[in-house]
Amino acid sequence: MPHSKIDTTSAKPQTAQVIIVDDEEALRVSLSQWLDLSGYTICVHADAISALEDITPDFAGVILTDVKMPKLDGIAFTKSVLAIDRDIPVILMTGHGDVPMAVEAMKSGAYDFVEKPFEPNDILESLERAIEKRKLVIENRALRTQIAQQGTLDSRLIGNSPSMRALKAEIANIAPTEVPVLVSGETGTGKELVARAIHDLSTRNDRRFVAVNCAAIPESTAESELFGHEKGAFTGATNRRIGWIEHADNGTLFLDELSSMPLALQAKLLRVIEQREIVRLGSNTPVKVNFRLICATNEDLPTAVADKRFREDLLFRINTFELQIAPLRQRKDDLPLLFDIFAERAAENFDRPYEKPPAKLWGGLLAHEWSGNVRELKNLAERYVLLTGNAEERWARLFGNSIGNGAADPADKTGSLADQLRHFEQHIIRDALTRHNGNVKTVMDELDIPRRTLNEKMKKLNIRRDTIEER
Ligand SMILES: Nc1ncnc2c1ncn2[C@@H]1O[C@H](COP(=O)(O)OP(=O)(O)OP(=O)(O)O)[C@@H](O)[C@H]1O
């Protein structure tokens, strides 16, 4: 028989939902009319098997069922319902002489039973109690999930500034869906951390999170790394290799620094996203892949599109939902908390003592430019814990020359050899970029280093092109 469908997924029903299951039509009609008039949302079924189709773990209502029915009787039906969700209240309507069966069903976990014939008012009290109970169970579950999500996010993504709070709310909202997400933000703002949080709060969290840094894979092998290859596909392909995209099957594929992907590969990626299948190099057979895509960029992709370095059609495919992470200098409220937590963790890891630096020093944190964002802060907090001397001395060594401009003076002859070399490298690259107005190609030629190396060094040394002064 046809039956009306009701929403079994909504955690907060507008009106309480009742499923009526009875093979006797007269009872179905009278009961549903009465409950309908009483303001309930009704769904009727002539048999238990069709009723089971409407029941999901978050079904937000109550079931009223006959005991003696063809196909599946009330006891077996109750057991099946409780196997879906042991907290769904099932009220049995028993005929004369069915009471022993109803008692058995109660032992299996049914909520209540009422003897036929009954006046609707006879079941009202039990029904209302059952609905109230169900409402509480659903609300508690939603609350528990929310608390668990909040806990996961708060312990991972440190920060209570308004923009961090908004970001965490957006993550919690978007994570359980399947939409592709584009995470944008400067280097070190936590894009990968955000991508992992989305995966962990998604329904794919028991599957793989595969992170691919598009800037770190050599152009010559990028295709085989992403799509895989068959044995003998090219010289040196001695074995079949499963690519990163196939590895992410049923899980999440995180493509970091997407704008570094060569244009030809972008076209192939677009095809994979559209057709949801890959073809390994050296093969003609497509392989179905099912992944949730999260991309990250520290570059403005519309600009890359305008520069003809990024495909516009690919951008439209990946940016269904964009999460922007604010740079640290725009959420300075978070600085003391981040520093303190990173320093505490470092102290524990390195087994060193840590005491919060005195308040008068915190100004140094706020004045700093933080072009390397949270990664730079984490680094400094760890170095603070490892340095010797009192708080002022350590603070001076960390922020001494670099406060306010983010780059150390190459004449700074203190610190470890590694630190001094780092400062010199930073100075040389910044100087070259400044002289050539940020023109990376000219700088690559002058310093005789490939683009990839220059990009990596700029990232490691926290040099951003947009902070280079024009000449
Ligand atoms: N809000 C945060 N709370 C705790 N740790 C953070 C936070 N943001 C970033 N981090 C830490 O900072 C470091 C850099 O983060 P991550 O690698 O996610 O940045 P990213 O934006 O992906 O960087 P890149 O663009 O350079 O790849 C990591 O160690 C990460 O754990």
The ligand as an SDF file (V2000), in Angstrom:
LIG
                    3D

 31 33  0  0  0  0  0  0  0  0999 V2000
   45.3970   27.3300   15.2800 N   0  0  0  0  0  0  0  0  0  0  0  0
   46.4140   26.4850   15.4450 C   0  0  0  0  0  0  0  0  0  0  0  0
   46.5220   25.7770   16.5830 N   0  0  0  0  0  0  0  0  0  0  0  0
   47.5440   24.9240   16.7880 C   0  0  0  0  0  0  0  0  0  0  0  0
   48.5360   24.7190   15.9080 N   0  0  0  0  0  0  0  0  0  0  0  0
   48.4870   25.4000   14.7480 C   0  0  0  0  0  0  0  0  0  0  0  0
   47.4210   26.2990   14.4500 C   0  0  0  0  0  0  0  0  0  0  0  0
   47.6340   26.8010   13.2260 N   0  0  0  0  0  0  0  0  0  0  0  0
   48.7550   26.2430   12.7630 C   0  0  0  0  0  0  0  0  0  0  0  0
   49.2900   25.3970   13.6760 N   0  0  0  0  0  0  0  0  0  0  0  0
   50.5540   24.6660   13.5650 C   0  0  0  0  0  0  0  0  0  0  0  0
   51.4040   25.4630   12.7550 O   0  0  0  0  0  0  0  0  0  0  0  0
   52.1390   24.6630   11.8510 C   0  0  0  0  0  0  0  0  0  0  0  0
   51.8120   25.0520   10.4300 C   0  0  0  0  0  0  0  0  0  0  0  0
   50.5010   24.6370   10.1350 O   0  0  0  0  0  0  0  0  0  0  0  0
   50.0860   24.0090    8.7220 P   0  0  0  0  0  0  0  0  0  0  0  0
   51.1850   23.1550    8.1790 O   0  0  0  0  0  0  0  0  0  0  0  0
   48.7350   23.4290    8.8550 O   0  0  0  0  0  0  0  0  0  0  0  0
   50.0450   25.3760    7.8770 O   0  0  0  0  0  0  0  0  0  0  0  0
   49.7850   25.5870    6.3480 P   0  0  0  0  0  0  0  0  0  0  0  0
   48.9210   26.7910    6.2460 O   0  0  0  0  0  0  0  0  0  0  0  0
   49.2970   24.3130    5.7300 O   0  0  0  0  0  0  0  0  0  0  0  0
   51.2510   25.9350    5.8340 O   0  0  0  0  0  0  0  0  0  0  0  0
   51.8390   25.9130    4.3280 P   0  0  0  0  0  0  0  0  0  0  0  0
   51.0080   26.8720    3.5120 O   0  0  0  0  0  0  0  0  0  0  0  0
   53.2090   26.4440    4.5370 O   0  0  0  0  0  0  0  0  0  0  0  0
   51.7680   24.5050    3.8740 O   0  0  0  0  0  0  0  0  0  0  0  0
   51.7900   23.2290   12.1530 C   0  0  0  0  0  0  0  0  0  0  0  0
   52.7390   22.7350   13.0900 O   0  0  0  0  0  0  0  0  0  0  0  0
   50.4190   23.3390   12.8100 C   0  0  0  0  0  0  0  0  0  0  0  0
   50.1900   22.2790   13.6780 O   0  0  0  0  0  0  0  0  0  0  0  0
  1  2  1  0
  2  3  1  0
  2  7  2  0
  3  4  2  0
  4  5  1  0
  5  6  2  0
  6  7  1  0
  6 10  1  0
  7  8  1  0
  8  9  2  0
  9 10  1  0
 10 11  1  0
 11 12  1  0
 11 30  1  0
 12 13  1  0
 13 14  1  0
 13 28  1  0
 14 15  1  0
 15 16  1  0
 16 17  2  0
 16 18  1  0
 16 19  1  0
 19 20  1  0
 20 21  2  0
 20 22  1  0
 20 23  1  0
 23 24  1  0
 24 25  2  0
 24 26  1  0
 24 27  1  0
 28 29  1  0
 28 30  1  0
 30 31  1  0
M  END
$$$$
